[in-house]
């Protein structure tokens, strides 16, 4: 999955849950804060499907 598509989906989830989506840290992986939850996002433009699904599942469950 393209990184921009993953970010778009995460923004939609944040909007649905009415929480903020903020870059929390920069480094080898970027941490996004979705409300109180911090999710590491790989810096690569192309993210493996399994990794993207796990990130989205974690965001939806929070």
Secondary structure as UniProt FT lines:
FT   HELIX           3..17
FT   STRAND          21..25
FT   STRAND          29..34
FT   TURN            35..36
FT   STRAND          37..42
FT   HELIX           49..61
//
